[in-house]
Structures are given as C-alpha cells and as structure tokens.
Amino acid sequence: MKKISGLLLVSSSAIALAGCGADDISSPGAGSINVPITNPAPTPTPTPGTGLVEAATDCPSIGASRGLTNSGTITGPEGTWRVCTLPTLIDASTTLPKTAGVLYRMNGRVDVGCDGGLTAPTTAAPRATTTASCSGRSLTADTNVTLTIEPGVIVYGENGAEPAWLAVNRGNKINASGTLAQPIIFTTYDNVRGIATEATDGRWGGVVLMGRGITTDCTAGGSTTNQTCERDTEGASSPAVFGGSDNAYNAGTMRYVQIRYSGFVLGANIELQALTGEGLGTGTTLEYIQSVNSSDDGAEFFGGAVNMKHYIAVNADDDSLDIDTGLQGNFQYVLIAQRNADGDSLMEVDSNGNEELLPRQKSVVANFTAIQPGVNNNSNNAAIFARGNADLTLVNGVVVAPQDECIRLNGTGTTPATLKAFSVAMTCSGTGAFLGTGSYTAPQVQAQFGAGTNNNAAFTSTLTSTFVNGANETGVVAYADIKTLSSYFDTVTYIGAVKDATDTWFRGWTCDTASAELGSNSRCTALPVT
C-alpha cells in the first residue's frame, strides 16, 4: 500500500496526497514537507551595486497571442525579479528570452499548442477546429507550436486551482536547450523566495511531453490495439492525451535542464513527476537532465521509444526512474542518489500489470550508478523492481543498496518479467541480493542475473565522493558488446556512470544537495544570478 503523505498547502489550495507508479503503488512523500510554511519577511530591495538581481522594468514580448502578464516583482535572497506570467495556452511558436531580472511564472497548467490527435494531419486531410485541450480556445488542433526557452532562463510554478505544469501536447514541441554554463531551471515559488530546504518537494507539477508513440493500457479514445491506443496523462484534471503509432516521434529537445521540487499528486495513481515522457519517439532529444527533490518519480516514461543520456535523479520520493506501458527505452549515464531511508525503488520497470498486452516493455539501462543508502523500499521491496510483461537489461552498472535487496522480479502472466545483466556489480542487504515474488523465487532471480557476464552480487563498493568509481569498480571488466544492444549507446571501458575523478560530465550545469555534491558550487536551494 502506498503511504499517504499528508496535506500539501500551496498558494492557499489544499490537495490530499496519494500514490505513484503504474500499477504498484509507492510512496509519494515519505520525506515531503507537507505542512504550512511561514514565509520569512521579504528581503529588502537591493540597491544598484550590491551584486544582487535587479528587476527588469517590464516583461519581454513573446509570440503567443495572449503574451506575458506583468505580475509585479518578487524578492528573495538573490535580489528582486520581475515576474512574467505565461498564458494558459501558448498558441504560436514562442521564445522565452534570457532577460536580466526576469522570472517566468506558471500559474496552473500551461499548454504548448493544442492536442493534435492520434496521427499527424496531412494537406489532404487538415485538422478541424477544436477547443479540446486548448484552454477553451477555438483553434485548429496540431498547431505545430514550438516553445523555445533560451539558456539561463528560470521558470517557476505556482499552484492555483490546479497544479502548475507545462504540457507539451501532441503535434507541438519544446526546444529547451540550455548550456553547460547556463542551464535552464524549472523550479518553485519557494525556491525563489529562499525558503526551499533540502527536504522540500512536491511544490508544483512538472514538465510533461506528449507524443504519438506506441503505448499499452489504453485509458482514452476507446481503442485497445497497440497502434491506436491512447492514454490520459496522470495528474491532469482535464484531458492531456498521448499515444499513436509513431515511435520516431519528435517532441523536441531538452538539454542541460534542472527540474527542482516538483511532483504533484491529485489522488491515488494520478500524479505528476519532475519529467514525464508519454508516447515519445526516438526523434526526441533528452540529454543532461537533473531531477531534484521530486515528491513522486524523478522521471517516468509511458510507452513510445526513448533514448536518453546523462540523467541525474536526486532525492526522488518515489522511484528515481519509472518506465512502463510498453516503453522501448535506452538510457546511458544514469546517476541516481536517494535520501537515506526515503523514497522507493531506484528503478521501477513494468507494463501496468497487464502482462499479455503488446508491445512488451523492453528497456536497457547502461552505465548507471544507483545509490540507496537506507531502507527505502516503501512498497517495491527492492532497489530495482521489474514486473508485468517487462524485459529489463542492465549493463555496466553499480548498485549500492546495503540496507535493501537489490533486485526483485515479480513473475505473473504467461511470459513474466525477465532480466539480463552484463558487468553489473551490486552491494546489497545482508538478507540477500534477490527477491522473487509471484511465480519467481529468489534463486530463479539470481539465476537470471548470473546468466550474464562479469556480474557480482556480493560486491564491496569503493565509490568515492559518493558516486565516483573507486578501485573495486575500476577493476570490473565492462561489457564490450554494448552496441549490439543499441546503436545509440557509446562504447565504454568502465562500469558505472562516472569513470573516475577526471570524468566530470555531471559538473557545471547541475546544482548540489547533501545527497549528491556534484561540484557545481551552486546549491539547489539557491538561484543563479547570471
């Protein structure tokens, strides 16, 4: 059973919190701050020459017909900012420029374009005018809107009648391309005011990308076939639909992006996480993304075909990587660090319990370092949990879960979840590395793990600086044939996400927490002023 984390009070609205995940319910908030917060007295407005932020005189112009709303100023530890509120619907291709002294605000759901439907329109069959998923506007669906966000831009969510979240609808795109020196930051009002702490989470919704990839477990559109299956977005109070037959779908680009203090639960099994990818395709670019303190999953992917590199999840209060409903996924350079005794699985892998539906979920996670320091198995009972018509391959990985079992397989259905492992080293609980449930026993799970090459389930971790390979990790022979698993992967000579002290891909574009000091010299509780 998923734990109920209490009452979340944001912007004078109270919403009861419940659970997360596809069909196995996990905790959305064991460590969440879900009590009223007394705001500190506003920081005095800085004077020129103090080095703090000074509010811009007005909001910039953007392409959407409703434009930005000048919502005054807000003052925090970094200085005073001009608050520019986004329209509820971005109805034309738009750029959010990096403007000194400007913060962009989401007050509830912000739609990028209208839902374009199951298939893309053609010249011969253009879309009819619709008001669905368009904030009541009469517009032609599939408007091919692209929201471009410039490097260094900060967008914050402030929850109103419904949680603040960014909904990039089918047929539209995001171009959030930050840089190493100027990442794009999605965060919360609390972060701006300087009252976010190491334990803060669940303060707004998150970023949701919807596409036309193949999914299973239909909840919308009335179809049950895998080429026309559609699902509604979890956590959306009005339709936000994804699914189709295009596993090459391009929802745009997210690169060098931080998503802080997100994850919002409307009820049992309906929640938003930091990053939600739904029916995405291989045309979508996801690289260098950090999830910080999500009250639900760090990232969850439903169906489609996803390629992703350089993903960091810190302090997720449920699963750090949740992948389900027929996803065909490839993930490389994955760094996961949970709080001590808070959160659930490092990875949850399933297809929503409908074991006979196709496509089977088939995902490969390569060059990962996943750290679970305490007893974090709120309901999944293991650091990595696979079940329900899912085929999981782990490659060149390091798992450190000294208080928990490392891998649990749940055997149900005619062909239950399967596991392959190559060059995976695990430090697990003294009660055993493996757990089998349903038709699986622990020895059967161990046999699947042991059938691979260079695996070690009784490994003594020597990680340094929390997540950097030490002598024992360096001594494990990496899997040499990684390209046979996917051409997307880089061929490497090491296991884990971080080879050694000279490997610094995680530094500069991230922010630091107590669980993962990434060496960025920037705390997640603060905002950059450049």
KESEZA-946892 format. One record per residue (C-alpha): x, y negated, z; residue in one letter. Coordinates in steps of 0.2 Angstrom, whole numbers. Layout:
N
c1 c2 c3 aa
X Y Z A
...
END
This chain:
530
c1 c2 c3 aa
0 0 0 M
6 -17 -4 K
8 -29 10 K
-2 -45 11 I
10 -59 14 S
-2 -72 21 G
-9 -88 16 L
1 -99 4 L
-3 -118 6 L
2 -128 -9 V
-5 -145 -14 S
-20 -143 -2 S
-26 -127 -10 S
-26 -110 -1 A
-24 -94 -10 I
-24 -77 -2 A
-8 -67 -7 L
-8 -49 -13 A
2 -37 -23 G
13 -35 -39 C
18 -22 -52 G
9 -12 -65 A
1 2 -55 D
11 5 -40 D
8 -10 -28 I
23 -18 -20 S
26 -32 -8 S
24 -50 -15 P
31 -58 0 G
39 -50 15 A
50 -65 17 G
40 -78 10 S
37 -95 18 I
18 -95 18 N
14 -107 32 V
10 -125 32 P
26 -136 30 I
28 -153 37 T
36 -164 24 N
51 -175 31 P
50 -194 29 A
54 -199 12 P
72 -203 9 T
74 -222 6 P
75 -228 -12 T
94 -228 -17 P
101 -244 -22 T
112 -246 -38 P
130 -240 -35 G
126 -226 -22 T
128 -212 -35 G
111 -206 -32 L
97 -204 -45 V
88 -219 -50 E
71 -218 -58 A
68 -221 -76 A
57 -236 -79 T
45 -226 -89 D
41 -209 -97 C
48 -205 -114 P
37 -201 -129 S
33 -184 -135 I
25 -176 -150 G
9 -169 -141 A
-7 -180 -145 S
-10 -182 -126 R
8 -186 -122 G
15 -188 -105 L
7 -196 -90 T
17 -208 -79 N
14 -201 -62 S
24 -214 -52 G
40 -209 -43 T
46 -196 -31 I
61 -197 -19 T
72 -183 -12 G
89 -181 -6 P
97 -184 -24 E
88 -201 -26 G
72 -207 -34 T
64 -199 -50 W
51 -205 -62 R
38 -191 -63 V
31 -187 -80 C
16 -175 -80 T
14 -163 -95 L
-3 -162 -104 P
-13 -146 -101 T
-11 -142 -119 L
5 -146 -130 I
-4 -146 -147 D
10 -151 -158 A
29 -147 -159 S
37 -157 -145 T
53 -161 -137 T
56 -164 -119 L
72 -175 -119 P
85 -176 -106 K
82 -194 -99 T
91 -200 -84 A
80 -202 -69 G
65 -192 -76 V
57 -176 -70 L
44 -167 -80 Y
29 -160 -69 R
17 -146 -72 M
1 -149 -63 N
-8 -132 -66 G
-7 -122 -82 R
2 -129 -97 V
-2 -121 -114 D
10 -122 -128 V
-1 -121 -143 G
-17 -110 -144 C
-18 -91 -144 D
-15 -86 -162 G
-23 -69 -161 G
-18 -51 -164 L
-10 -55 -181 T
-2 -70 -189 A
-13 -80 -201 P
-10 -80 -220 T
-13 -93 -233 T
-27 -82 -240 A
-34 -80 -223 A
-31 -95 -212 P
-37 -96 -194 R
-55 -103 -190 A
-56 -117 -177 T
-57 -111 -160 T
-57 -118 -142 T
-51 -102 -134 A
-35 -104 -123 S
-34 -122 -129 C
-40 -132 -114 S
-57 -134 -122 G
-50 -142 -137 R
-57 -138 -154 S
-41 -134 -164 L
-35 -121 -176 T
-28 -106 -167 A
-10 -101 -171 D
-4 -119 -172 T
14 -115 -174 N
19 -126 -160 V
37 -126 -153 T
41 -134 -136 L
59 -139 -136 T
67 -143 -120 I
84 -151 -120 E
99 -146 -110 P
99 -153 -92 G
80 -155 -91 V
71 -152 -75 I
53 -146 -75 V
44 -143 -58 Y
27 -135 -54 G
15 -142 -43 E
0 -131 -40 N
-18 -138 -41 G
-34 -129 -44 A
-24 -115 -52 E
-5 -112 -51 P
7 -122 -61 A
14 -111 -75 W
20 -113 -93 L
10 -102 -105 A
18 -100 -122 V
4 -92 -132 N
5 -80 -147 R
10 -89 -163 G
20 -103 -154 N
37 -104 -147 K
49 -111 -134 I
66 -117 -138 N
74 -119 -120 A
92 -119 -125 S
102 -126 -110 G
121 -126 -110 T
135 -119 -98 L
137 -137 -91 A
118 -142 -92 Q
106 -128 -88 P
88 -130 -89 I
79 -129 -72 I
61 -124 -69 F
58 -127 -50 T
45 -133 -37 T
40 -149 -29 Y
48 -143 -13 D
65 -142 -22 N
63 -160 -27 V
58 -166 -10 R
73 -157 -2 G
63 -145 9 I
66 -129 0 A
76 -117 10 T
85 -100 7 E
68 -92 12 A
57 -102 1 T
47 -93 -13 D
30 -92 -21 G
28 -111 -24 R
22 -111 -42 W
18 -99 -56 G
32 -96 -68 G
36 -95 -87 V
26 -83 -97 V
30 -79 -115 L
16 -70 -125 M
19 -61 -141 G
12 -48 -154 R
22 -33 -149 G
15 -16 -146 I
8 -13 -129 T
-2 0 -119 T
-15 -1 -106 D
-27 -12 -115 C
-37 -24 -105 T
-43 -36 -119 A
-51 -35 -136 G
-60 -19 -134 G
-47 -9 -143 S
-37 6 -137 T
-25 10 -151 T
-7 5 -149 N
-7 -6 -165 Q
-21 -16 -159 T
-20 -15 -140 C
-21 -32 -131 E
-19 -36 -113 R
-23 -51 -102 D
-9 -60 -93 T
-9 -55 -74 E
-12 -70 -63 G
-21 -80 -76 A
-39 -86 -71 S
-44 -89 -89 S
-38 -78 -105 P
-20 -78 -109 A
-19 -63 -121 V
-4 -54 -129 F
-1 -38 -139 G
-2 -33 -158 G
9 -23 -169 S
25 -34 -172 D
39 -28 -161 N
51 -40 -171 A
40 -55 -164 Y
49 -71 -161 N
43 -81 -146 A
58 -92 -147 G
74 -94 -136 T
78 -96 -118 M
96 -98 -114 R
105 -105 -99 Y
90 -107 -89 V
86 -106 -70 Q
69 -102 -63 I
68 -106 -45 R
55 -102 -31 Y
41 -96 -42 S
29 -81 -42 G
11 -84 -38 F
-2 -71 -33 V
-21 -74 -36 L
-26 -57 -30 G
-22 -38 -30 A
-12 -34 -45 N
-14 -51 -53 I
2 -61 -51 E
15 -72 -60 L
33 -69 -58 Q
48 -80 -62 A
49 -74 -80 L
35 -64 -88 T
38 -57 -106 G
22 -50 -114 E
22 -41 -131 G
39 -50 -136 L
49 -44 -150 G
67 -42 -155 T
67 -59 -163 G
65 -67 -146 T
82 -73 -139 T
84 -71 -120 L
101 -74 -113 E
109 -82 -97 Y
93 -82 -86 I
93 -84 -67 Q
78 -80 -57 S
79 -87 -39 V
68 -83 -24 N
53 -76 -34 S
39 -71 -22 S
35 -57 -35 D
46 -49 -48 D
62 -58 -54 G
57 -54 -72 A
43 -42 -79 E
41 -36 -96 F
25 -29 -103 F
26 -19 -120 G
35 -25 -135 G
53 -24 -139 A
65 -34 -128 V
84 -37 -130 N
91 -47 -115 M
109 -51 -109 K
116 -59 -94 H
101 -59 -82 Y
103 -63 -64 I
89 -60 -51 A
92 -66 -33 V
81 -63 -19 N
66 -57 -28 A
52 -52 -15 D
46 -38 -25 D
56 -29 -40 D
70 -38 -47 S
67 -31 -65 L
50 -23 -68 D
47 -15 -85 I
31 -6 -91 D
17 -3 -103 T
26 4 -117 G
41 -8 -117 L
56 -3 -129 Q
70 -13 -119 G
88 -16 -120 N
97 -25 -105 F
115 -28 -103 Q
125 -38 -90 Y
112 -37 -76 V
116 -44 -59 L
104 -41 -45 I
106 -46 -27 A
92 -44 -14 Q
90 -52 3 R
93 -40 17 N
78 -29 21 A
67 -40 10 D
59 -35 -7 G
56 -19 -15 D
65 -10 -29 S
80 -16 -39 L
71 -9 -54 M
53 -3 -57 E
50 7 -73 V
33 13 -78 D
19 13 -90 S
5 9 -78 N
1 26 -73 G
-7 31 -90 N
5 44 -94 E
-2 50 -110 E
-3 33 -119 L
9 29 -133 L
22 22 -135 P
31 29 -120 R
41 16 -112 Q
60 18 -117 K
72 6 -109 S
91 6 -107 V
100 -4 -93 V
118 -6 -96 A
132 -14 -86 N
122 -18 -71 F
127 -21 -53 T
112 -20 -42 A
114 -23 -23 I
101 -19 -10 Q
109 -22 7 P
94 -17 19 G
79 -6 19 V
70 -14 5 N
58 0 -1 N
42 -8 4 N
32 4 -6 S
43 11 -20 N
54 21 -8 N
70 19 -18 A
82 6 -26 A
77 12 -43 I
59 19 -46 F
53 27 -63 A
37 35 -66 R
22 36 -78 G
27 40 -96 N
44 31 -94 A
61 36 -101 D
75 27 -92 L
93 27 -97 T
106 19 -85 L
123 16 -92 V
139 8 -84 N
130 4 -68 G
134 1 -50 V
120 3 -37 V
124 -2 -19 V
109 3 -8 A
117 10 8 P
100 10 18 Q
89 17 4 D
88 32 -8 E
95 26 -25 C
83 34 -37 I
66 40 -36 R
57 49 -51 L
38 52 -50 N
33 67 -60 G
15 65 -67 T
7 69 -84 G
11 82 -97 T
28 74 -100 T
33 64 -84 P
46 50 -82 A
64 55 -87 T
81 49 -83 L
98 49 -92 K
113 42 -84 A
131 38 -90 F
145 31 -80 S
134 26 -65 V
141 25 -48 A
130 24 -33 M
132 20 -14 T
116 27 -6 C
107 31 10 S
114 44 21 G
97 54 19 T
101 56 1 G
103 48 -16 A
87 55 -24 F
69 56 -21 L
56 66 -31 G
38 64 -30 T
23 72 -39 G
29 87 -49 S
48 82 -46 Y
58 87 -32 T
74 78 -26 A
85 92 -33 P
77 90 -50 Q
80 72 -50 V
98 75 -45 Q
100 87 -60 A
94 74 -72 Q
107 62 -65 F
120 75 -65 G
117 80 -83 A
126 64 -89 G
144 60 -89 T
155 51 -76 N
141 49 -64 N
144 48 -45 N
130 48 -32 A
142 49 -17 A
152 33 -22 F
161 22 -10 T
158 4 -16 S
173 -8 -15 T
164 -23 -23 L
172 -40 -19 T
164 -56 -17 S
148 -47 -16 T
146 -41 -34 F
164 -41 -42 V
171 -24 -46 N
184 -18 -34 G
197 -4 -35 A
184 10 -35 N
173 3 -48 E
188 -1 -59 T
193 17 -58 G
176 24 -65 V
178 28 -84 V
165 18 -94 A
153 26 -106 Y
162 24 -123 A
147 28 -135 D
136 14 -129 I
132 8 -147 K
124 25 -150 T
111 19 -138 L
108 2 -146 S
117 -8 -158 S
113 -23 -148 Y
125 -18 -134 F
143 -24 -133 D
156 -10 -131 T
165 -12 -115 V
178 -4 -105 T
171 -6 -87 Y
155 -2 -77 I
145 -15 -68 G
140 -32 -73 A
156 -41 -68 V
173 -33 -73 K
185 -42 -61 D
190 -59 -54 A
193 -65 -72 T
176 -61 -78 D
166 -77 -75 T
151 -77 -86 W
139 -80 -71 F
148 -96 -66 R
144 -114 -70 G
126 -113 -76 W
119 -105 -60 T
115 -110 -43 C
121 -102 -27 D
112 -94 -12 T
118 -85 3 A
114 -68 -6 S
124 -72 -21 A
138 -85 -20 E
140 -87 -39 L
154 -100 -38 G
144 -114 -46 S
147 -127 -32 N
128 -130 -34 S
116 -124 -21 R
99 -118 -27 C
91 -129 -13 T
98 -145 -22 A
95 -153 -39 L
109 -158 -51 P
111 -177 -53 V
119 -177 -70 T
END
